[in-house]
């Protein structure tokens, strides 16, 4: 880790989520000590990342957004080529 990299605070709401025998890692985090919002990133088993462009006011809001996309689009929304380089508003 580079000394210039900020320390991150991770929400306990993140973690592994499995649907239809497929698993993703949900990361909800912010810069430690900051209050300007929580970032949301979902990473699949091939290390393909889906990130949101906006910060969420609370960690709960970030998790609810992940849950909404999961329910509406399914876990495939976060897997492989469909998610590669994906970023959400």
Secondary structure, DSSP 8 states (H G I E B T S, - for coil): --TTS--EEE-TT-EEEEETTEEEEEEEEEETT--S-BEEEEEETT--EEEESS-BSSHHHHHHHHHHHHHHH-GGGGSHHHHTT-EE-
